[in-house]
Amino acid sequence: MAQLTEIVKANDIRGLVGTQLTERIARALGSAFARAVLTSNPDGPPGRVLLGRDMRDTGEALVQAFSDGVTGEGAEVVLIGLCSTDGLYYASGALDAPGVMFTASHNPASYNGMKMCRAGARPIGLDSGLAEIRDLAQALLDHPTWGSEEAPEPALRGSVSEQDTLRGYAEHLRGLVPLPSRRTLKIVVDAGNGMAGLTVPAVLGAAIGLPDLPLEIVPMYFELDGTFPNHEANPLDPANLRDLQKAVPAHGADLGLAFDGDADRCFVIDERGEPVSPSAITALVAAREIAKERAAGRKATVIHNLITSRAVPEVIAENDATAVRTRVGHAFIKVEMAKHDAVFGGEHSAHYYFRDFWFADTGMLAALHVLAALGEQDGPLSGLVAQYERYTPSGEINSVVSDVELATDRVVKAFEGRPGVQIDRQDGLTVSHEADAPSGDGSPAGLWWFNLRPSNTEPLLRLNSEAADPAVMESLRDEVLGLVRVAELAS
């Protein structure tokens, strides 16, 4: 018996195809989506839903099954075909219709999943409709005759149509961030055999007939292939950036861009082959978006999650804007974006959110900002971003634990009561120490912080730490990891 709690996560649906996620399950989710999200219309069908998919071989069959579930409820389906996740968000915003993107993002080829949104790209997470969809679908799957030959045909079956939205997506992004013509930039792009192989030639190139931009593109792994033959489409793992890091200096390029499988996240490599932290990109784009707001006579608000660098809120404040700190996860940050009418938002994972993009995330728009900022001056990217890379980060470090609460409590007991230390629980455990706070009893001095956050899906604790001094960061990192892993041994 299928148990949807195994695959319905906090922000999306993801599972192994054929066992956790089947066509029958997709059909039930389609029916549930239509019932929970689409508004009933007494004079006709209850609405329409847009369906897009990435390049995974299993996507087409899952889309068909989900479509059958939607049309069985009398609703209309519009197939937009192969697209990036932000391409689906564009379609949802531009066409004012709810949508579902079939993707497992950076997960291996054996996985697939769904990211759902309401009309206008408004997020659907567990607290905003996904739990209801899950429970409705589970009730259908548990019914002994649902989906069988014995089940009656629907009284009204909705229609299915197709619509190409790629050109509109490309034109919209180009219109938001025009590139200066004073300098032609050479960029190496690693699409990871994911959907950037479709979107980069359309947005940054001339593949769909748009005018040439002042860019020379060196493509890597642009062939759409859901088996990911070259490397995983997960740029958050440093191993998957190595090919790009070698290629950028080898080609004498100005920078490199790496996208994940569904091309909604973008990572940046400088001219030396060194990764630019997503926090530095967040700060750079924030400064540019704030300047646009200021030019229009408005004061800006920018969202950042709690594990971005401390440099991010500093840059926001220096540019006379308001910073709002939020927990990790796109469903949460999108809610805060809309609540505060924020012009921009950034996460450590290279998700970037824009008010001009229906408060949704788009790595391609962030990439355009980086290209525009670099093209407006004559120096290298490393020099441009140096002002935003002020502290030493640990990167995200995972520890497998059997008792998350025990491990976390051990860390709390070790740090609470130390001079100048502050503790909060907004999302996991965050312990911080300001630069001018008192220190003693062997505690590290200066500015430092760490966040210890449990995984939503695995028995893991994720550590992110940062300090003004590299030695302090290393000492802090090692102390926390020692406490977490000693707690695991003790259990």
C-alpha positions as CSV (number, residue, x, y, z in Angstrom):
1,M,0.0,0.0,0.0
2,A,1.5,3.4,-1.1
3,Q,2.2,5.7,1.8
4,L,2.5,9.2,0.5
5,T,4.1,10.5,3.8
6,E,7.3,8.8,2.4
7,I,7.5,11.1,-0.6
8,V,5.6,14.3,0.3
9,K,8.3,16.6,1.8
10,A,8.1,20.0,3.4
11,N,8.2,21.9,0.0
12,D,7.7,19.3,-2.7
13,I,7.2,15.6,-3.7
14,R,10.2,13.4,-4.4
15,G,10.7,9.6,-4.5
16,L,12.1,6.6,-6.3
17,V,10.1,6.0,-9.5
18,G,8.4,2.6,-9.7
19,T,8.3,2.0,-6.0
20,Q,7.6,5.2,-4.1
21,L,6.3,7.2,-7.1
22,T,4.2,5.4,-9.7
23,E,1.8,6.4,-12.4
24,R,-1.1,5.4,-10.2
25,I,0.2,7.6,-7.5
26,A,0.7,10.5,-10.0
27,R,-2.9,10.0,-11.1
28,A,-4.2,10.2,-7.6
29,L,-2.1,13.3,-6.9
30,G,-3.6,14.9,-10.1
31,S,-7.1,14.3,-8.9
32,A,-6.3,15.6,-5.5
33,F,-4.5,18.7,-6.9
34,A,-7.6,19.6,-9.0
35,R,-9.9,19.1,-5.9
36,A,-7.7,21.1,-3.5
37,V,-6.3,23.9,-5.7
38,L,-8.6,24.6,-8.6
39,T,-11.6,26.8,-7.9
40,S,-15.0,25.3,-8.8
41,N,-16.9,27.1,-11.6
42,P,-20.6,26.3,-11.8
43,D,-20.8,27.5,-15.4
44,G,-18.0,25.3,-16.7
45,P,-14.8,23.4,-15.9
46,P,-13.2,24.2,-12.5
47,G,-10.1,25.8,-14.0
48,R,-6.8,24.8,-15.6
49,V,-3.4,23.6,-14.5
50,L,0.0,24.0,-16.3
51,L,2.2,20.9,-16.4
52,G,6.0,21.1,-17.2
53,R,8.7,18.5,-16.9
54,D,12.5,18.2,-16.9
55,M,14.6,15.8,-19.1
56,R,14.2,12.7,-16.9
57,D,13.0,9.6,-18.9
58,T,10.2,8.9,-16.4
59,G,8.7,12.4,-16.6
60,E,6.5,12.0,-19.7
61,A,4.6,9.0,-18.2
62,L,4.1,10.7,-14.9
63,V,2.8,13.9,-16.5
64,Q,0.3,11.8,-18.5
65,A,-0.9,10.0,-15.4
66,F,-1.2,13.3,-13.4
67,S,-3.0,14.9,-16.4
68,D,-5.5,12.0,-16.4
69,G,-6.2,12.7,-12.7
70,V,-6.8,16.4,-13.4
71,T,-9.0,15.9,-16.4
72,G,-10.9,13.3,-14.6
73,E,-12.1,16.0,-12.2
74,G,-13.3,18.1,-15.2
75,A,-10.4,20.5,-15.2
76,E,-8.3,21.6,-18.1
77,V,-4.6,20.7,-18.5
78,V,-2.1,22.9,-20.4
79,L,1.1,21.0,-21.2
80,I,4.1,23.4,-21.5
81,G,6.6,20.5,-22.2
82,L,10.3,20.5,-21.3
83,C,11.2,23.5,-19.1
84,S,13.1,24.6,-16.1
85,T,11.4,25.0,-12.8
86,D,11.6,28.8,-13.0
87,G,10.2,28.4,-16.5
88,L,7.1,26.8,-15.0
89,Y,6.9,29.6,-12.4
90,Y,7.1,32.1,-15.3
91,A,4.2,30.4,-17.0
92,S,2.2,30.3,-13.8
93,G,2.7,34.0,-13.3
94,A,2.2,35.1,-16.9
95,L,-0.8,32.9,-17.5
96,D,-2.2,33.3,-13.9
97,A,-2.8,29.6,-13.5
98,P,-1.6,27.0,-11.0
99,G,1.2,24.7,-12.1
100,V,3.2,21.5,-11.4
101,M,6.8,20.9,-12.4
102,F,7.8,17.3,-12.7
103,T,11.4,17.1,-11.5
104,A,13.6,15.7,-8.8
105,S,16.0,18.6,-9.1
106,H,19.5,17.4,-8.4
107,N,18.6,13.9,-7.2
108,P,19.9,10.8,-9.2
109,A,18.2,9.5,-12.3
110,S,16.1,6.9,-10.4
111,Y,14.1,9.7,-8.7
112,N,11.4,12.0,-9.9
113,G,9.0,14.3,-8.2
114,M,6.8,17.4,-8.3
115,K,7.0,21.1,-7.3
116,M,3.6,22.6,-7.1
117,C,2.3,26.2,-7.1
118,R,-0.9,28.2,-7.2
119,A,-1.7,30.8,-9.8
120,G,0.9,33.6,-9.8
121,A,3.6,31.1,-8.8
122,R,2.5,31.2,-5.2
123,P,4.1,28.3,-3.3
124,I,2.4,25.1,-2.1
125,G,4.2,23.5,0.9
126,L,3.0,21.3,3.7
127,D,1.5,24.3,5.6
128,S,0.0,25.9,2.5
129,G,-1.9,23.0,0.8
130,L,0.5,20.2,0.2
131,A,-0.7,18.2,3.2
132,E,-4.3,18.5,2.0
133,I,-3.3,17.3,-1.5
134,R,-1.4,14.4,0.1
135,D,-4.3,13.3,2.3
136,L,-6.8,13.5,-0.5
137,A,-4.6,11.5,-2.8
138,Q,-4.0,8.9,0.0
139,A,-7.7,8.5,0.5
140,L,-8.1,7.7,-3.3
141,L,-5.2,5.2,-3.2
142,D,-6.7,3.5,-0.2
143,H,-10.1,3.0,-1.9
144,P,-10.3,-0.6,-3.2
145,T,-11.8,0.3,-6.5
146,W,-10.3,3.7,-7.3
147,G,-8.5,3.6,-10.6
148,S,-9.7,0.1,-11.5
149,E,-11.9,-1.0,-14.4
150,E,-14.8,-1.1,-11.9
151,A,-14.5,2.7,-11.3
152,P,-17.1,4.8,-13.1
153,E,-16.1,7.2,-15.9
154,P,-16.1,10.8,-14.8
155,A,-19.2,12.8,-15.8
156,L,-17.2,15.5,-17.3
157,R,-13.6,15.1,-18.5
158,G,-11.5,18.1,-19.0
159,S,-9.4,18.9,-22.1
160,V,-5.7,18.8,-22.8
161,S,-3.8,21.5,-24.8
162,E,-0.2,22.5,-25.4
163,Q,1.5,25.9,-25.2
164,D,5.1,26.9,-25.7
165,T,6.2,29.4,-23.1
166,L,10.0,29.4,-23.6
167,R,10.2,32.6,-25.7
168,G,8.0,34.5,-23.2
169,Y,10.2,33.3,-20.4
170,A,13.4,34.4,-22.1
171,E,12.0,37.8,-23.1
172,H,10.7,38.5,-19.6
173,L,14.1,37.8,-18.0
174,R,16.0,39.8,-20.6
175,G,13.6,42.7,-20.0
176,L,14.3,42.8,-16.3
177,V,18.2,42.9,-16.6
178,P,19.5,44.4,-19.8
179,L,23.2,43.6,-20.4
180,P,25.6,46.5,-21.1
181,S,27.3,46.4,-24.5
182,R,30.6,48.0,-23.4
183,R,32.2,44.7,-22.9
184,T,31.8,41.2,-24.4
185,L,32.1,38.5,-21.7
186,K,33.3,35.0,-22.3
187,I,31.4,32.5,-20.1
188,V,31.6,28.8,-19.6
189,V,28.3,27.2,-18.7
190,D,28.0,23.7,-17.2
191,A,24.4,22.6,-17.7
192,G,25.0,19.2,-16.1
193,N,22.9,17.6,-18.8
194,G,19.9,19.3,-17.2
195,M,17.4,21.9,-18.3
196,A,19.9,24.7,-18.6
197,G,20.8,23.0,-21.8
198,L,17.5,24.3,-23.1
199,T,17.2,27.6,-21.2
200,V,20.7,29.0,-21.5
201,P,20.7,29.0,-25.4
202,A,17.3,30.6,-25.3
203,V,18.0,33.3,-22.7
204,L,21.7,34.0,-23.1
205,G,22.1,32.9,-26.7
206,A,20.1,33.3,-30.0
207,A,18.6,29.8,-30.2
208,I,15.0,31.0,-30.3
209,G,15.7,34.1,-32.5
210,L,16.2,36.8,-29.9
211,P,19.0,39.3,-30.6
212,D,22.6,38.5,-29.7
213,L,23.8,39.5,-26.3
214,P,27.4,40.7,-25.6
215,L,28.4,37.1,-24.6
216,E,30.5,34.3,-25.9
217,I,29.2,31.1,-24.5
218,V,31.4,27.9,-24.1
219,P,28.9,25.1,-23.5
220,M,29.5,22.1,-21.3
221,Y,27.1,19.1,-21.0
222,F,24.2,20.8,-22.8
223,E,22.7,17.5,-24.0
224,L,19.5,16.8,-22.1
225,D,20.1,13.5,-20.4
226,G,18.3,12.5,-17.2
227,T,20.9,9.8,-16.5
228,F,23.5,12.5,-15.9
229,P,26.4,10.8,-17.7
230,N,29.0,13.4,-16.8
231,H,28.3,14.2,-13.2
232,E,25.4,14.7,-10.8
233,A,23.4,17.9,-11.6
234,N,24.0,19.2,-8.0
235,P,26.5,22.1,-7.9
236,L,26.1,22.3,-4.1
237,D,28.5,19.3,-4.1
238,P,32.0,20.7,-4.8
239,A,32.9,17.5,-6.7
240,N,30.4,18.5,-9.4
241,L,32.1,21.9,-10.0
242,R,35.5,20.6,-10.7
243,D,35.1,20.3,-14.5
244,L,33.8,23.9,-14.7
245,Q,36.6,25.1,-12.4
246,K,39.2,23.7,-14.8
247,A,37.4,24.9,-17.9
248,V,37.1,28.6,-17.0
249,P,40.8,29.4,-16.8
250,A,41.6,27.0,-19.6
251,H,39.3,29.0,-21.9
252,G,40.4,32.3,-20.6
253,A,36.8,33.0,-19.6
254,D,35.5,35.8,-17.4
255,L,33.4,33.5,-15.3
256,G,31.6,30.2,-15.2
257,L,27.9,29.3,-14.5
258,A,26.7,25.9,-13.2
259,F,23.0,24.9,-13.0
260,D,21.3,22.1,-11.2
261,G,19.0,19.6,-12.9
262,D,15.9,21.7,-13.2
263,A,18.0,24.8,-13.7
264,D,16.4,26.9,-11.0
265,R,19.7,27.2,-9.0
266,C,22.8,28.9,-10.4
267,F,26.4,28.7,-9.0
268,V,29.1,31.1,-10.1
269,I,32.9,30.5,-10.7
270,D,35.3,33.4,-11.0
271,E,38.0,33.9,-13.7
272,R,40.5,32.0,-11.5
273,G,38.3,28.9,-11.3
274,E,37.3,29.7,-7.7
275,P,33.7,29.3,-6.5
276,V,31.9,32.5,-5.5
277,S,29.7,31.8,-2.5
278,P,25.9,32.1,-3.0
279,S,26.0,34.6,-0.1
280,A,28.3,36.9,-2.0
281,I,25.9,36.6,-5.0
282,T,23.0,37.3,-2.7
283,A,24.7,40.5,-1.5
284,L,25.7,41.6,-5.0
285,V,22.2,41.2,-6.4
286,A,20.7,42.7,-3.3
287,A,22.7,45.9,-3.7
288,R,21.6,46.1,-7.4
289,E,17.9,45.6,-6.6
290,I,18.1,48.0,-3.7
291,A,19.6,50.6,-6.0
292,K,16.7,50.2,-8.5
293,E,14.2,50.7,-5.6
294,R,16.0,53.8,-4.4
295,A,16.0,55.2,-7.9
296,A,12.2,54.8,-7.9
297,G,11.9,56.6,-4.6
298,R,11.2,53.5,-2.5
299,K,12.9,51.9,0.4
300,A,13.6,48.2,-0.2
301,T,13.2,45.1,1.9
302,V,15.4,42.1,1.2
303,I,14.9,38.6,2.6
304,H,17.8,36.2,3.5
305,N,17.7,32.9,5.3
306,L,19.4,32.4,8.6
307,I,22.5,30.5,7.2
308,T,23.6,33.1,4.6
309,S,26.8,35.0,5.5
310,R,26.6,37.8,8.0
311,A,27.9,39.9,5.1
312,V,24.4,39.8,3.5
313,P,22.5,41.8,6.2
314,E,25.5,44.1,6.5
315,V,25.3,45.0,2.8
316,I,21.6,45.4,3.0
317,A,21.9,47.8,5.9
318,E,24.8,49.7,4.2
319,N,22.5,50.3,1.3
320,D,19.8,51.7,3.5
321,A,17.4,48.8,3.1
322,T,15.6,46.5,5.5
323,A,16.8,42.9,6.0
324,V,14.4,40.2,7.1
325,R,15.8,36.9,8.3
326,T,13.8,33.8,7.7
327,R,14.1,30.0,8.0
328,V,15.5,27.8,5.3
329,G,13.2,26.5,2.5
330,H,11.6,28.1,-0.6
331,A,8.0,27.8,0.7
332,F,8.9,29.8,3.8
333,I,11.0,32.4,2.0
334,K,8.3,33.0,-0.7
335,V,5.7,33.7,2.0
336,E,8.0,36.2,3.6
337,M,8.8,37.8,0.2
338,A,5.1,38.4,-0.4
339,K,4.4,39.4,3.2
340,H,7.0,42.2,3.1
341,D,6.7,43.0,-0.6
342,A,10.5,42.3,-0.7
343,V,12.3,43.2,-3.8
344,F,14.7,40.3,-3.5
345,G,15.6,37.2,-1.4
346,G,18.6,34.9,-1.3
347,E,19.5,31.5,0.2
348,H,22.8,29.8,0.9
349,S,21.8,27.0,-1.5
350,A,21.8,29.4,-4.5
351,H,18.1,30.0,-4.7
352,Y,17.4,33.6,-5.6
353,Y,13.9,35.2,-5.4
354,F,12.6,38.3,-7.1
355,R,9.5,40.4,-6.7
356,D,9.6,41.0,-10.5
357,F,9.3,37.3,-10.9
358,W,6.2,36.8,-8.8
359,F,8.3,36.4,-5.7
360,A,9.6,33.1,-7.1
361,D,13.1,31.8,-7.5
362,T,15.1,32.0,-10.7
363,G,18.8,31.3,-11.0
364,M,18.9,32.6,-14.5
365,L,17.8,36.1,-13.4
366,A,20.6,36.1,-10.7
367,A,23.0,35.1,-13.5
368,L,21.9,38.0,-15.6
369,H,22.6,40.3,-12.6
370,V,26.1,39.0,-12.2
371,L,26.8,39.3,-16.0
372,A,25.4,42.9,-16.0
373,A,27.4,43.9,-12.9
374,L,30.6,42.5,-14.4
375,G,30.0,44.0,-17.8
376,E,29.5,47.5,-16.3
377,Q,33.1,47.7,-15.2
378,D,36.5,46.5,-16.4
379,G,37.9,44.5,-13.6
380,P,37.7,40.7,-13.0
381,L,34.8,39.0,-11.2
382,S,37.1,38.1,-8.2
383,G,37.7,41.8,-7.6
384,L,34.0,42.6,-8.0
385,V,32.8,40.1,-5.4
386,A,35.7,40.6,-2.9
387,Q,33.7,43.3,-1.1
388,Y,30.9,40.8,-0.4
389,E,33.2,37.9,0.9
390,R,34.0,39.2,4.3
391,Y,34.0,36.1,6.5
392,T,35.2,32.5,6.5
393,P,32.4,29.9,6.1
394,S,32.6,26.2,6.9
395,G,30.2,25.2,4.2
396,E,27.4,22.8,5.0
397,I,28.6,19.7,6.9
398,N,26.3,16.7,7.5
399,S,26.5,14.3,10.5
400,V,24.5,11.1,10.7
401,V,22.8,10.9,14.1
402,S,20.3,8.5,15.5
403,D,19.0,11.0,18.1
404,V,18.8,14.5,16.8
405,E,17.5,16.0,20.0
406,L,20.2,14.4,22.2
407,A,23.0,15.7,19.9
408,T,21.5,19.2,19.8
409,D,21.0,19.3,23.5
410,R,24.6,18.4,24.1
411,V,25.7,21.4,21.9
412,V,23.3,23.7,23.8
413,K,24.6,22.7,27.2
414,A,28.2,23.3,26.0
415,F,27.5,26.9,24.8
416,E,24.7,28.3,27.0
417,G,26.0,30.7,29.6
418,R,29.2,31.5,27.8
419,P,30.0,35.2,27.8
420,G,28.5,37.1,24.9
421,V,26.8,34.1,23.4
422,Q,23.3,34.3,22.1
423,I,21.1,31.3,21.3
424,D,17.9,31.2,19.2
425,R,15.7,28.4,17.8
426,Q,14.1,29.9,14.7
427,D,15.2,27.0,12.5
428,G,17.2,24.4,14.4
429,L,19.8,25.9,16.7
430,T,21.7,29.1,16.0
431,V,24.5,30.2,18.4
432,S,26.2,33.5,17.8
433,H,28.8,35.8,19.2
434,E,29.2,39.4,18.2
435,A,32.6,41.0,17.4
436,D,32.5,43.3,20.5
437,A,30.9,40.9,22.9
438,P,32.9,39.7,25.9
439,S,34.6,36.4,25.8
440,G,36.4,34.3,28.3
441,D,36.7,30.7,29.7
442,G,38.4,29.7,26.5
443,S,35.5,30.7,24.2
444,P,36.5,32.1,20.8
445,A,36.5,35.8,20.5
446,G,35.4,38.1,17.6
447,L,32.4,37.6,15.4
448,W,31.3,34.0,14.8
449,W,28.1,32.0,14.6
450,F,26.9,28.5,13.7
451,N,23.6,26.9,12.9
452,L,22.8,23.2,13.6
453,R,19.6,22.2,11.7
454,P,18.0,18.7,11.3
455,S,17.2,17.4,7.9
456,N,13.5,17.1,7.0
457,T,14.0,13.7,5.4
458,E,17.1,12.0,6.9
459,P,18.7,11.3,10.3
460,L,21.1,14.1,9.8
461,L,22.2,17.3,11.5
462,R,23.5,20.0,9.1
463,L,26.2,22.4,10.4
464,N,26.9,25.8,8.9
465,S,29.4,28.0,10.7
466,E,31.2,31.3,10.0
467,A,33.7,33.6,11.6
468,A,35.7,36.7,10.9
469,D,38.9,34.8,11.6
470,P,39.6,31.5,9.7
471,A,41.3,29.9,12.8
472,V,38.2,30.8,14.9
473,M,35.9,29.2,12.3
474,E,38.0,26.0,12.2
475,S,38.0,25.8,16.0
476,L,34.3,26.4,16.2
477,R,33.5,23.9,13.5
478,D,35.6,21.2,15.1
479,E,34.2,21.8,18.6
480,V,30.6,21.6,17.4
481,L,31.2,18.5,15.2
482,G,33.0,16.9,18.1
483,L,30.0,17.5,20.4
484,V,27.5,16.2,17.8
485,R,29.5,13.0,17.0
486,V,30.4,12.3,20.6
487,A,26.7,12.5,21.4
488,E,26.1,9.9,18.7
489,L,28.7,7.6,20.1
490,A,27.3,8.1,23.6
491,S,23.8,7.1,22.4
